[in-house]
């Protein structure tokens, strides 16, 4: 997995998929198993979002800095109860 910087966000690229920030993750019970690290940084971890496909949603968590839910850039079907902090995600 690698990081990529866009005009308004820092994304994670995994294979042919690009994941963009959706919002801070308040419910840490949704943190699934670890599936990778970003740019070789062991403190920059990527996890499954429990109950959702990794093709659409992942969680990026930094050691001691909280967690961010990311959506695959082409996902338009947003699960009920999720709200983005970013205007460009609307």
PDB file of N, CA, C and O in Angstrom:
ATOM      1  N   UNK A   1       0.846  -1.172   0.000  1.00  0.00           N
ATOM      2  CA  UNK A   1       0.000   0.000   0.000  1.00  0.00           C
ATOM      3  C   UNK A   1       0.891   1.235   0.000  1.00  0.00           C
ATOM      4  O   UNK A   1       1.964   1.260   0.602  1.00  0.00           O
ATOM      5  N   UNK A   2       0.410   2.247  -0.691  1.00  0.00           N
ATOM      6  CA  UNK A   2       1.193   3.473  -0.803  1.00  0.00           C
ATOM      7  C   UNK A   2       0.289   4.684  -0.620  1.00  0.00           C
ATOM      8  O   UNK A   2      -0.911   4.621  -0.891  1.00  0.00           O
ATOM      9  N   UNK A   3       0.866   5.774  -0.164  1.00  0.00           N
ATOM     10  CA  UNK A   3       0.104   7.009  -0.034  1.00  0.00           C
ATOM     11  C   UNK A   3       0.201   7.790  -1.341  1.00  0.00           C
ATOM     12  O   UNK A   3       1.149   7.643  -2.113  1.00  0.00           O
ATOM     13  N   UNK A   4      -0.807   8.618  -1.559  1.00  0.00           N
ATOM     14  CA  UNK A   4      -0.864   9.471  -2.742  1.00  0.00           C
ATOM     15  C   UNK A   4      -1.549  10.754  -2.326  1.00  0.00           C
ATOM     16  O   UNK A   4      -2.524  10.711  -1.576  1.00  0.00           O
ATOM     17  N   UNK A   5      -1.074  11.886  -2.787  1.00  0.00           N
ATOM     18  CA  UNK A   5      -1.658  13.165  -2.419  1.00  0.00           C
ATOM     19  C   UNK A   5      -2.470  13.714  -3.578  1.00  0.00           C
ATOM     20  O   UNK A   5      -1.967  13.853  -4.693  1.00  0.00           O
ATOM     21  N   UNK A   6      -3.743  14.027  -3.302  1.00  0.00           N
ATOM     22  CA  UNK A   6      -4.622  14.657  -4.280  1.00  0.00           C
ATOM     23  C   UNK A   6      -4.739  16.132  -3.977  1.00  0.00           C
ATOM     24  O   UNK A   6      -4.052  16.650  -3.097  1.00  0.00           O
ATOM     25  N   UNK A   7      -5.608  16.810  -4.706  1.00  0.00           N
ATOM     26  CA  UNK A   7      -5.794  18.248  -4.495  1.00  0.00           C
ATOM     27  C   UNK A   7      -6.311  18.575  -3.097  1.00  0.00           C
ATOM     28  O   UNK A   7      -5.897  19.560  -2.485  1.00  0.00           O
ATOM     29  N   UNK A   8      -7.226  17.734  -2.598  1.00  0.00           N
ATOM     30  CA  UNK A   8      -7.867  18.036  -1.322  1.00  0.00           C
ATOM     31  C   UNK A   8      -7.662  16.960  -0.270  1.00  0.00           C
ATOM     32  O   UNK A   8      -8.223  17.060   0.821  1.00  0.00           O
ATOM     33  N   UNK A   9      -6.881  15.942  -0.564  1.00  0.00           N
ATOM     34  CA  UNK A   9      -6.780  14.822   0.365  1.00  0.00           C
ATOM     35  C   UNK A   9      -5.509  14.018   0.142  1.00  0.00           C
ATOM     36  O   UNK A   9      -4.857  14.118  -0.897  1.00  0.00           O
ATOM     37  N   UNK A  10      -5.176  13.215   1.153  1.00  0.00           N
ATOM     38  CA  UNK A  10      -4.126  12.203   1.032  1.00  0.00           C
ATOM     39  C   UNK A  10      -4.849  10.867   0.931  1.00  0.00           C
ATOM     40  O   UNK A  10      -5.687  10.548   1.774  1.00  0.00           O
ATOM     41  N   UNK A  11      -4.536  10.101  -0.079  1.00  0.00           N
ATOM     42  CA  UNK A  11      -5.223   8.840  -0.341  1.00  0.00           C
ATOM     43  C   UNK A  11      -4.283   7.666  -0.101  1.00  0.00           C
ATOM     44  O   UNK A  11      -3.070   7.830   0.036  1.00  0.00           O
ATOM     45  N   UNK A  12      -4.878   6.477  -0.053  1.00  0.00           N
ATOM     46  CA  UNK A  12      -4.108   5.239  -0.001  1.00  0.00           C
ATOM     47  C   UNK A  12      -4.401   4.470  -1.286  1.00  0.00           C
ATOM     48  O   UNK A  12      -5.561   4.287  -1.657  1.00  0.00           O
ATOM     49  N   UNK A  13      -3.352   4.026  -1.957  1.00  0.00           N
ATOM     50  CA  UNK A  13      -3.489   3.237  -3.172  1.00  0.00           C
ATOM     51  C   UNK A  13      -3.115   1.802  -2.841  1.00  0.00           C
ATOM     52  O   UNK A  13      -2.054   1.532  -2.277  1.00  0.00           O
ATOM     53  N   UNK A  14      -4.021   0.872  -3.207  1.00  0.00           N
ATOM     54  CA  UNK A  14      -3.816  -0.549  -2.948  1.00  0.00           C
ATOM     55  C   UNK A  14      -4.212  -1.283  -4.213  1.00  0.00           C
ATOM     56  O   UNK A  14      -5.395  -1.388  -4.535  1.00  0.00           O
ATOM     57  N   UNK A  15      -3.240  -1.782  -4.916  1.00  0.00           N
ATOM     58  CA  UNK A  15      -3.508  -2.422  -6.198  1.00  0.00           C
ATOM     59  C   UNK A  15      -4.064  -1.396  -7.165  1.00  0.00           C
ATOM     60  O   UNK A  15      -3.452  -0.353  -7.397  1.00  0.00           O
ATOM     61  N   UNK A  16      -5.234  -1.697  -7.732  1.00  0.00           N
ATOM     62  CA  UNK A  16      -5.863  -0.772  -8.677  1.00  0.00           C
ATOM     63  C   UNK A  16      -6.921   0.107  -8.022  1.00  0.00           C
ATOM     64  O   UNK A  16      -7.699   0.758  -8.719  1.00  0.00           O
ATOM     65  N   UNK A  17      -6.961   0.136  -6.696  1.00  0.00           N
ATOM     66  CA  UNK A  17      -7.970   0.911  -5.971  1.00  0.00           C
ATOM     67  C   UNK A  17      -7.332   2.091  -5.236  1.00  0.00           C
ATOM     68  O   UNK A  17      -6.219   1.997  -4.719  1.00  0.00           O
ATOM     69  N   UNK A  18      -8.066   3.196  -5.205  1.00  0.00           N
ATOM     70  CA  UNK A  18      -7.646   4.392  -4.478  1.00  0.00           C
ATOM     71  C   UNK A  18      -8.697   4.686  -3.416  1.00  0.00           C
ATOM     72  O   UNK A  18      -9.885   4.797  -3.719  1.00  0.00           O
ATOM     73  N   UNK A  19      -8.253   4.811  -2.179  1.00  0.00           N
ATOM     74  CA  UNK A  19      -9.130   5.068  -1.044  1.00  0.00           C
ATOM     75  C   UNK A  19      -8.906   6.486  -0.549  1.00  0.00           C
ATOM     76  O   UNK A  19      -7.771   6.906  -0.320  1.00  0.00           O
ATOM     77  N   UNK A  20     -10.006   7.222  -0.386  1.00  0.00           N
ATOM     78  CA  UNK A  20      -9.932   8.616   0.051  1.00  0.00           C
ATOM     79  C   UNK A  20     -10.575   8.747   1.437  1.00  0.00           C
ATOM     80  O   UNK A  20     -11.465   7.969   1.779  1.00  0.00           O
ATOM     81  N   UNK A  21     -10.134   9.716   2.228  1.00  0.00           N
ATOM     82  CA  UNK A  21     -10.694   9.897   3.571  1.00  0.00           C
ATOM     83  C   UNK A  21     -12.194  10.155   3.516  1.00  0.00           C
ATOM     84  O   UNK A  21     -12.679  10.902   2.666  1.00  0.00           O
ATOM     85  N   UNK A  22     -12.916   9.530   4.428  1.00  0.00           N
ATOM     86  CA  UNK A  22     -14.357   9.752   4.541  1.00  0.00           C
ATOM     87  C   UNK A  22     -14.698  10.454   5.855  1.00  0.00           C
ATOM     88  O   UNK A  22     -15.531  11.360   5.881  1.00  0.00           O
ATOM     89  N   UNK A  23     -14.056  10.037   6.938  1.00  0.00           N
ATOM     90  CA  UNK A  23     -14.309  10.682   8.222  1.00  0.00           C
ATOM     91  C   UNK A  23     -13.601   9.964   9.347  1.00  0.00           C
ATOM     92  O   UNK A  23     -13.197   8.809   9.213  1.00  0.00           O
ATOM     93  N   UNK A  24     -13.458  10.663  10.457  1.00  0.00           N
ATOM     94  CA  UNK A  24     -12.827  10.059  11.636  1.00  0.00           C
ATOM     95  C   UNK A  24     -13.685   8.898  12.114  1.00  0.00           C
ATOM     96  O   UNK A  24     -14.913   8.954  12.056  1.00  0.00           O
ATOM     97  N   UNK A  25     -13.037   7.863  12.579  1.00  0.00           N
ATOM     98  CA  UNK A  25     -13.734   6.676  13.046  1.00  0.00           C
ATOM     99  C   UNK A  25     -13.907   6.762  14.554  1.00  0.00           C
ATOM    100  O   UNK A  25     -12.937   6.701  15.309  1.00  0.00           O
ATOM    101  N   UNK A  26     -15.154   6.905  14.980  1.00  0.00           N
ATOM    102  CA  UNK A  26     -15.439   7.009  16.408  1.00  0.00           C
ATOM    103  C   UNK A  26     -15.653   5.637  17.041  1.00  0.00           C
ATOM    104  O   UNK A  26     -15.356   5.438  18.219  1.00  0.00           O
ATOM    105  N   UNK A  27     -16.170   4.690  16.251  1.00  0.00           N
ATOM    106  CA  UNK A  27     -16.514   3.368  16.762  1.00  0.00           C
ATOM    107  C   UNK A  27     -15.375   2.388  16.492  1.00  0.00           C
ATOM    108  O   UNK A  27     -15.320   1.774  15.426  1.00  0.00           O
ATOM    109  N   UNK A  28     -14.470   2.242  17.451  1.00  0.00           N
ATOM    110  CA  UNK A  28     -13.313   1.369  17.258  1.00  0.00           C
ATOM    111  C   UNK A  28     -13.682  -0.118  17.277  1.00  0.00           C
ATOM    112  O   UNK A  28     -12.835  -0.971  17.014  1.00  0.00           O
ATOM    113  N   UNK A  29     -14.946  -0.428  17.588  1.00  0.00           N
ATOM    114  CA  UNK A  29     -15.409  -1.808  17.493  1.00  0.00           C
ATOM    115  C   UNK A  29     -15.483  -2.257  16.038  1.00  0.00           C
ATOM    116  O   UNK A  29     -15.545  -3.457  15.768  1.00  0.00           O
ATOM    117  N   UNK A  30     -15.477  -1.316  15.097  1.00  0.00           N
ATOM    118  CA  UNK A  30     -15.542  -1.622  13.671  1.00  0.00           C
ATOM    119  C   UNK A  30     -14.166  -1.931  13.084  1.00  0.00           C
ATOM    120  O   UNK A  30     -14.053  -2.280  11.909  1.00  0.00           O
ATOM    121  N   UNK A  31     -13.123  -1.804  13.902  1.00  0.00           N
ATOM    122  CA  UNK A  31     -11.763  -2.079  13.448  1.00  0.00           C
ATOM    123  C   UNK A  31     -11.589  -3.592  13.281  1.00  0.00           C
ATOM    124  O   UNK A  31     -11.620  -4.340  14.259  1.00  0.00           O
ATOM    125  N   UNK A  32     -11.408  -4.030  12.042  1.00  0.00           N
ATOM    126  CA  UNK A  32     -11.225  -5.443  11.746  1.00  0.00           C
ATOM    127  C   UNK A  32      -9.764  -5.839  11.812  1.00  0.00           C
ATOM    128  O   UNK A  32      -8.962  -5.179  12.473  1.00  0.00           O
ATOM    129  N   UNK A  33      -9.420  -6.917  11.127  1.00  0.00           N
ATOM    130  CA  UNK A  33      -8.024  -7.373  11.159  1.00  0.00           C
ATOM    131  C   UNK A  33      -7.141  -6.464  10.308  1.00  0.00           C
ATOM    132  O   UNK A  33      -7.589  -5.871   9.327  1.00  0.00           O
ATOM    133  N   UNK A  34      -5.880  -6.373  10.710  1.00  0.00           N
ATOM    134  CA  UNK A  34      -4.927  -5.562   9.967  1.00  0.00           C
ATOM    135  C   UNK A  34      -4.656  -6.230   8.625  1.00  0.00           C
ATOM    136  O   UNK A  34      -4.422  -7.436   8.550  1.00  0.00           O
ATOM    137  N   UNK A  35      -4.694  -5.410   7.547  1.00  0.00           N
ATOM    138  CA  UNK A  35      -4.482  -5.947   6.204  1.00  0.00           C
ATOM    139  C   UNK A  35      -3.261  -5.360   5.513  1.00  0.00           C
ATOM    140  O   UNK A  35      -2.925  -5.769   4.401  1.00  0.00           O
ATOM    141  N   UNK A  36      -2.586  -4.401   6.159  1.00  0.00           N
ATOM    142  CA  UNK A  36      -1.391  -3.839   5.546  1.00  0.00           C
ATOM    143  C   UNK A  36      -0.845  -2.644   6.300  1.00  0.00           C
ATOM    144  O   UNK A  36      -1.365  -2.235   7.338  1.00  0.00           O
ATOM    145  N   UNK A  37       0.237  -2.094   5.731  1.00  0.00           N
ATOM    146  CA  UNK A  37       0.831  -0.851   6.228  1.00  0.00           C
ATOM    147  C   UNK A  37       1.054   0.058   5.020  1.00  0.00           C
ATOM    148  O   UNK A  37       1.104  -0.406   3.881  1.00  0.00           O
ATOM    149  N   UNK A  38       1.184   1.349   5.283  1.00  0.00           N
ATOM    150  CA  UNK A  38       1.337   2.335   4.215  1.00  0.00           C
ATOM    151  C   UNK A  38       2.789   2.781   4.127  1.00  0.00           C
ATOM    152  O   UNK A  38       3.395   3.161   5.129  1.00  0.00           O
ATOM    153  N   UNK A  39       3.331   2.733   2.938  1.00  0.00           N
ATOM    154  CA  UNK A  39       4.692   3.213   2.656  1.00  0.00           C
ATOM    155  C   UNK A  39       5.751   2.592   3.570  1.00  0.00           C
ATOM    156  O   UNK A  39       6.758   3.231   3.875  1.00  0.00           O
ATOM    157  N   UNK A  40       5.528   1.356   4.003  1.00  0.00           N
ATOM    158  CA  UNK A  40       6.504   0.662   4.836  1.00  0.00           C
ATOM    159  C   UNK A  40       6.586   1.148   6.271  1.00  0.00           C
ATOM    160  O   UNK A  40       7.476   0.730   7.011  1.00  0.00           O
ATOM    161  N   UNK A  41       5.671   2.027   6.680  1.00  0.00           N
ATOM    162  CA  UNK A  41       5.668   2.590   8.036  1.00  0.00           C
ATOM    163  C   UNK A  41       4.811   1.716   8.949  1.00  0.00           C
ATOM    164  O   UNK A  41       3.586   1.718   8.827  1.00  0.00           O
ATOM    165  N   UNK A  42       5.430   0.973   9.855  1.00  0.00           N
ATOM    166  CA  UNK A  42       4.700   0.035  10.718  1.00  0.00           C
ATOM    167  C   UNK A  42       3.686   0.725  11.630  1.00  0.00           C
ATOM    168  O   UNK A  42       2.796   0.058  12.158  1.00  0.00           O
ATOM    169  N   UNK A  43       3.792   2.025  11.827  1.00  0.00           N
ATOM    170  CA  UNK A  43       2.834   2.761  12.646  1.00  0.00           C
ATOM    171  C   UNK A  43       1.654   3.284  11.832  1.00  0.00           C
ATOM    172  O   UNK A  43       0.687   3.788  12.404  1.00  0.00           O
ATOM    173  N   UNK A  44       1.719   3.173  10.511  1.00  0.00           N
ATOM    174  CA  UNK A  44       0.662   3.636   9.613  1.00  0.00           C
ATOM    175  C   UNK A  44      -0.060   2.398   9.074  1.00  0.00           C
ATOM    176  O   UNK A  44       0.262   1.896   7.997  1.00  0.00           O
ATOM    177  N   UNK A  45      -1.035   1.922   9.836  1.00  0.00           N
ATOM    178  CA  UNK A  45      -1.659   0.625   9.572  1.00  0.00           C
ATOM    179  C   UNK A  45      -2.995   0.751   8.844  1.00  0.00           C
ATOM    180  O   UNK A  45      -3.692   1.760   8.945  1.00  0.00           O
ATOM    181  N   UNK A  46      -3.326  -0.307   8.110  1.00  0.00           N
ATOM    182  CA  UNK A  46      -4.610  -0.378   7.419  1.00  0.00           C
ATOM    183  C   UNK A  46      -5.347  -1.620   7.905  1.00  0.00           C
ATOM    184  O   UNK A  46      -4.772  -2.702   8.023  1.00  0.00           O
ATOM    185  N   UNK A  47      -6.645  -1.433   8.186  1.00  0.00           N
ATOM    186  CA  UNK A  47      -7.485  -2.493   8.728  1.00  0.00           C
ATOM    187  C   UNK A  47      -8.752  -2.652   7.892  1.00  0.00           C
ATOM    188  O   UNK A  47      -9.147  -1.759   7.142  1.00  0.00           O
ATOM    189  N   UNK A  48      -9.370  -3.815   8.045  1.00  0.00           N
ATOM    190  CA  UNK A  48     -10.704  -4.020   7.505  1.00  0.00           C
ATOM    191  C   UNK A  48     -11.677  -3.149   8.289  1.00  0.00           C
ATOM    192  O   UNK A  48     -11.440  -2.839   9.457  1.00  0.00           O
ATOM    193  N   UNK A  49     -12.769  -2.757   7.647  1.00  0.00           N
ATOM    194  CA  UNK A  49     -13.899  -2.114   8.313  1.00  0.00           C
ATOM    195  C   UNK A  49     -14.935  -3.213   8.493  1.00  0.00           C
ATOM    196  O   UNK A  49     -15.597  -3.614   7.536  1.00  0.00           O
ATOM    197  N   UNK A  50     -15.074  -3.700   9.730  1.00  0.00           N
ATOM    198  CA  UNK A  50     -15.914  -4.872  10.012  1.00  0.00           C
ATOM    199  C   UNK A  50     -17.299  -4.740   9.389  1.00  0.00           C
ATOM    200  O   UNK A  50     -17.984  -3.728   9.540  1.00  0.00           O
ATOM    201  N   UNK A  51     -17.684  -5.801   8.683  1.00  0.00           N
ATOM    202  CA  UNK A  51     -19.010  -5.847   8.088  1.00  0.00           C
ATOM    203  C   UNK A  51     -19.086  -5.278   6.686  1.00  0.00           C
ATOM    204  O   UNK A  51     -20.152  -5.296   6.069  1.00  0.00           O
ATOM    205  N   UNK A  52     -17.966  -4.769   6.168  1.00  0.00           N
ATOM    206  CA  UNK A  52     -17.948  -4.149   4.845  1.00  0.00           C
ATOM    207  C   UNK A  52     -16.791  -4.701   4.026  1.00  0.00           C
ATOM    208  O   UNK A  52     -15.775  -5.133   4.571  1.00  0.00           O
ATOM    209  N   UNK A  53     -16.960  -4.679   2.721  1.00  0.00           N
ATOM    210  CA  UNK A  53     -15.942  -5.191   1.807  1.00  0.00           C
ATOM    211  C   UNK A  53     -14.726  -4.268   1.764  1.00  0.00           C
ATOM    212  O   UNK A  53     -14.871  -3.046   1.728  1.00  0.00           O
ATOM    213  N   UNK A  54     -13.526  -4.855   1.769  1.00  0.00           N
ATOM    214  CA  UNK A  54     -12.305  -4.056   1.628  1.00  0.00           C
ATOM    215  C   UNK A  54     -12.196  -3.470   0.222  1.00  0.00           C
ATOM    216  O   UNK A  54     -11.357  -2.603  -0.023  1.00  0.00           O
ATOM    217  N   UNK A  55     -13.025  -3.927  -0.687  1.00  0.00           N
ATOM    218  CA  UNK A  55     -13.062  -3.325  -2.022  1.00  0.00           C
ATOM    219  C   UNK A  55     -13.708  -1.943  -1.988  1.00  0.00           C
ATOM    220  O   UNK A  55     -13.557  -1.151  -2.918  1.00  0.00           O
ATOM    221  N   UNK A  56     -14.436  -1.664  -0.892  1.00  0.00           N
ATOM    222  CA  UNK A  56     -15.141  -0.386  -0.787  1.00  0.00           C
ATOM    223  C   UNK A  56     -14.712   0.472   0.397  1.00  0.00           C
ATOM    224  O   UNK A  56     -14.671   1.697   0.283  1.00  0.00           O
ATOM    225  N   UNK A  57     -14.391  -0.148   1.534  1.00  0.00           N
ATOM    226  CA  UNK A  57     -14.096   0.601   2.766  1.00  0.00           C
ATOM    227  C   UNK A  57     -12.895  -0.005   3.485  1.00  0.00           C
ATOM    228  O   UNK A  57     -12.769  -1.226   3.582  1.00  0.00           O
ATOM    229  N   UNK A  58     -12.011   0.863   3.991  1.00  0.00           N
ATOM    230  CA  UNK A  58     -10.899   0.443   4.839  1.00  0.00           C
ATOM    231  C   UNK A  58     -10.724   1.472   5.952  1.00  0.00           C
ATOM    232  O   UNK A  58     -11.287   2.566   5.902  1.00  0.00           O
ATOM    233  N   UNK A  59      -9.939   1.104   6.949  1.00  0.00           N
ATOM    234  CA  UNK A  59      -9.625   2.013   8.049  1.00  0.00           C
ATOM    235  C   UNK A  59      -8.117   2.219   8.077  1.00  0.00           C
ATOM    236  O   UNK A  59      -7.345   1.262   8.015  1.00  0.00           O
ATOM    237  N   UNK A  60      -7.708   3.482   8.170  1.00  0.00           N
ATOM    238  CA  UNK A  60      -6.299   3.832   8.310  1.00  0.00           C
ATOM    239  C   UNK A  60      -6.091   4.311   9.737  1.00  0.00           C
ATOM    240  O   UNK A  60      -6.747   5.252  10.182  1.00  0.00           O
ATOM    241  N   UNK A  61      -5.178   3.666  10.456  1.00  0.00           N
ATOM    242  CA  UNK A  61      -4.938   4.019  11.856  1.00  0.00           C
ATOM    243  C   UNK A  61      -3.456   4.243  12.091  1.00  0.00           C
ATOM    244  O   UNK A  61      -2.620   3.411  11.739  1.00  0.00           O
ATOM    245  N   UNK A  62      -3.147   5.378  12.690  1.00  0.00           N
ATOM    246  CA  UNK A  62      -1.785   5.684  13.084  1.00  0.00           C
ATOM    247  C   UNK A  62      -1.628   5.339  14.549  1.00  0.00           C
ATOM    248  O   UNK A  62      -2.562   5.505  15.334  1.00  0.00           O
ATOM    249  N   UNK A  63      -0.469   4.865  14.919  1.00  0.00           N
ATOM    250  CA  UNK A  63      -0.197   4.532  16.308  1.00  0.00           C
ATOM    251  C   UNK A  63      -0.435   5.765  17.176  1.00  0.00           C
ATOM    252  O   UNK A  63       0.258   6.771  17.024  1.00  0.00           O
ATOM    253  N   UNK A  64      -1.401   5.696  18.078  1.00  0.00           N
ATOM    254  CA  UNK A  64      -1.726   6.742  19.062  1.00  0.00           C
ATOM    255  C   UNK A  64      -2.363   7.991  18.465  1.00  0.00           C
ATOM    256  O   UNK A  64      -2.526   8.978  19.182  1.00  0.00           O
ATOM    257  N   UNK A  65      -2.735   7.993  17.174  1.00  0.00           N
ATOM    258  CA  UNK A  65      -3.301   9.213  16.581  1.00  0.00           C
ATOM    259  C   UNK A  65      -4.726   9.053  16.077  1.00  0.00           C
ATOM    260  O   UNK A  65      -5.200   9.904  15.325  1.00  0.00           O
ATOM    261  N   UNK A  66      -5.414   8.012  16.458  1.00  0.00           N
ATOM    262  CA  UNK A  66      -6.781   7.835  16.015  1.00  0.00           C
ATOM    263  C   UNK A  66      -6.877   7.067  14.703  1.00  0.00           C
ATOM    264  O   UNK A  66      -5.886   6.553  14.186  1.00  0.00           O
ATOM    265  N   UNK A  67      -8.097   7.005  14.182  1.00  0.00           N
ATOM    266  CA  UNK A  67      -8.349   6.218  12.980  1.00  0.00           C
ATOM    267  C   UNK A  67      -9.250   7.001  12.033  1.00  0.00           C
ATOM    268  O   UNK A  67     -10.076   7.811  12.454  1.00  0.00           O
ATOM    269  N   UNK A  68      -9.063   6.732  10.730  1.00  0.00           N
ATOM    270  CA  UNK A  68      -9.827   7.385   9.680  1.00  0.00           C
ATOM    271  C   UNK A  68     -10.463   6.318   8.794  1.00  0.00           C
ATOM    272  O   UNK A  68      -9.797   5.383   8.348  1.00  0.00           O
ATOM    273  N   UNK A  69     -11.769   6.475   8.547  1.00  0.00           N
ATOM    274  CA  UNK A  69     -12.463   5.608   7.609  1.00  0.00           C
ATOM    275  C   UNK A  69     -12.218   6.145   6.205  1.00  0.00           C
ATOM    276  O   UNK A  69     -12.348   7.344   5.959  1.00  0.00           O
ATOM    277  N   UNK A  70     -11.863   5.249   5.288  1.00  0.00           N
ATOM    278  CA  UNK A  70     -11.640   5.637   3.903  1.00  0.00           C
ATOM    279  C   UNK A  70     -12.569   4.844   2.995  1.00  0.00           C
ATOM    280  O   UNK A  70     -12.834   3.667   3.243  1.00  0.00           O
ATOM    281  N   UNK A  71     -13.058   5.486   1.950  1.00  0.00           N
ATOM    282  CA  UNK A  71     -13.893   4.809   0.957  1.00  0.00           C
ATOM    283  C   UNK A  71     -13.120   4.722  -0.348  1.00  0.00           C
ATOM    284  O   UNK A  71     -12.313   5.596  -0.664  1.00  0.00           O
ATOM    285  N   UNK A  72     -13.371   3.663  -1.099  1.00  0.00           N
ATOM    286  CA  UNK A  72     -12.786   3.574  -2.430  1.00  0.00           C
ATOM    287  C   UNK A  72     -13.396   4.711  -3.242  1.00  0.00           C
ATOM    288  O   UNK A  72     -14.601   4.951  -3.163  1.00  0.00           O
ATOM    289  N   UNK A  73     -12.591   5.397  -4.005  1.00  0.00           N
ATOM    290  CA  UNK A  73     -12.992   6.651  -4.633  1.00  0.00           C
ATOM    291  C   UNK A  73     -14.243   6.540  -5.507  1.00  0.00           C
ATOM    292  O   UNK A  73     -14.937   7.536  -5.711  1.00  0.00           O
ATOM    293  N   UNK A  74     -14.538   5.362  -6.019  1.00  0.00           N
ATOM    294  CA  UNK A  74     -15.703   5.189  -6.890  1.00  0.00           C
ATOM    295  C   UNK A  74     -16.970   4.745  -6.160  1.00  0.00           C
ATOM    296  O   UNK A  74     -18.017   4.596  -6.790  1.00  0.00           O
ATOM    297  N   UNK A  75     -16.895   4.534  -4.854  1.00  0.00           N
ATOM    298  CA  UNK A  75     -18.055   4.095  -4.085  1.00  0.00           C
ATOM    299  C   UNK A  75     -19.037   5.251  -3.931  1.00  0.00           C
ATOM    300  O   UNK A  75     -18.676   6.339  -3.483  1.00  0.00           O
ATOM    301  N   UNK A  76     -20.285   4.991  -4.311  1.00  0.00           N
ATOM    302  CA  UNK A  76     -21.326   6.014  -4.171  1.00  0.00           C
ATOM    303  C   UNK A  76     -22.450   5.560  -3.244  1.00  0.00           C
ATOM    304  O   UNK A  76     -23.248   6.383  -2.795  1.00  0.00           O
ATOM    305  N   UNK A  77     -22.524   4.272  -2.955  1.00  0.00           N
ATOM    306  CA  UNK A  77     -23.539   3.730  -2.054  1.00  0.00           C
ATOM    307  C   UNK A  77     -23.004   3.789  -0.626  1.00  0.00           C
ATOM    308  O   UNK A  77     -22.246   2.918  -0.199  1.00  0.00           O
ATOM    309  N   UNK A  78     -23.406   4.822   0.102  1.00  0.00           N
ATOM    310  CA  UNK A  78     -22.893   5.063   1.450  1.00  0.00           C
ATOM    311  C   UNK A  78     -23.825   4.401   2.471  1.00  0.00           C
ATOM    312  O   UNK A  78     -25.030   4.654   2.451  1.00  0.00           O
ATOM    313  N   UNK A  79     -23.294   3.566   3.356  1.00  0.00           N
ATOM    314  CA  UNK A  79     -24.132   2.913   4.370  1.00  0.00           C
ATOM    315  C   UNK A  79     -24.837   3.932   5.279  1.00  0.00           C
ATOM    316  O   UNK A  79     -24.294   4.994   5.585  1.00  0.00           O
ATOM    317  N   UNK A  80     -26.047   3.584   5.698  1.00  0.00           N
ATOM    318  CA  UNK A  80     -26.797   4.433   6.630  1.00  0.00           C
ATOM    319  C   UNK A  80     -25.968   4.697   7.879  1.00  0.00           C
ATOM    320  O   UNK A  80     -25.274   3.808   8.373  1.00  0.00           O
ATOM    321  N   UNK A  81     -26.043   5.902   8.375  1.00  0.00           N
ATOM    322  CA  UNK A  81     -25.358   6.257   9.610  1.00  0.00           C
ATOM    323  C   UNK A  81     -23.959   6.818   9.416  1.00  0.00           C
ATOM    324  O   UNK A  81     -23.359   7.314  10.369  1.00  0.00           O
ATOM    325  N   UNK A  82     -23.427   6.750   8.197  1.00  0.00           N
ATOM    326  CA  UNK A  82     -22.092   7.311   7.939  1.00  0.00           C
ATOM    327  C   UNK A  82     -22.223   8.710   7.369  1.00  0.00           C
ATOM    328  O   UNK A  82     -23.013   8.949   6.455  1.00  0.00           O
ATOM    329  N   UNK A  83     -21.449   9.625   7.910  1.00  0.00           N
ATOM    330  CA  UNK A  83     -21.463  11.006   7.447  1.00  0.00           C
ATOM    331  C   UNK A  83     -20.026  11.474   7.284  1.00  0.00           C
ATOM    332  O   UNK A  83     -19.202  11.310   8.183  1.00  0.00           O
ATOM    333  N   UNK A  84     -19.739  12.049   6.144  1.00  0.00           N
ATOM    334  CA  UNK A  84     -18.382  12.514   5.876  1.00  0.00           C
ATOM    335  C   UNK A  84     -18.147  13.893   6.461  1.00  0.00           C
ATOM    336  O   UNK A  84     -19.059  14.716   6.547  1.00  0.00           O
ATOM    337  N   UNK A  85     -16.915  14.127   6.859  1.00  0.00           N
ATOM    338  CA  UNK A  85     -16.502  15.434   7.363  1.00  0.00           C
ATOM    339  C   UNK A  85     -16.069  16.349   6.223  1.00  0.00           C
ATOM    340  O   UNK A  85     -15.811  17.535   6.431  1.00  0.00           O
ATOM    341  N   UNK A  86     -15.993  15.792   5.022  1.00  0.00           N
ATOM    342  CA  UNK A  86     -15.422  16.516   3.898  1.00  0.00           C
ATOM    343  C   UNK A  86     -16.480  16.860   2.863  1.00  0.00           C
ATOM    344  O   UNK A  86     -17.198  15.982   2.383  1.00  0.00           O
ATOM    345  N   UNK A  87     -16.574  18.134   2.522  1.00  0.00           N
ATOM    346  CA  UNK A  87     -17.562  18.609   1.565  1.00  0.00           C
ATOM    347  C   UNK A  87     -17.440  17.902   0.208  1.00  0.00           C
ATOM    348  O   UNK A  87     -18.452  17.612  -0.431  1.00  0.00           O
ATOM    349  N   UNK A  88     -16.226  17.629  -0.225  1.00  0.00           N
ATOM    350  CA  UNK A  88     -16.031  16.994  -1.534  1.00  0.00           C
ATOM    351  C   UNK A  88     -16.505  15.551  -1.544  1.00  0.00           C
ATOM    352  O   UNK A  88     -16.546  14.934  -2.609  1.00  0.00           O
ATOM    353  N   UNK A  89     -16.862  14.996  -0.405  1.00  0.00           N
ATOM    354  CA  UNK A  89     -17.383  13.628  -0.312  1.00  0.00           C
ATOM    355  C   UNK A  89     -18.904  13.590  -0.437  1.00  0.00           C
ATOM    356  O   UNK A  89     -19.493  12.509  -0.465  1.00  0.00           O
ATOM    357  N   UNK A  90     -19.528  14.727  -0.510  1.00  0.00           N
ATOM    358  CA  UNK A  90     -20.997  14.778  -0.525  1.00  0.00           C
ATOM    359  C   UNK A  90     -21.556  14.457  -1.887  1.00  0.00           C
ATOM    360  O   UNK A  90     -22.774  14.457  -2.070  1.00  0.00           O
TER     361      UNK A  90
END
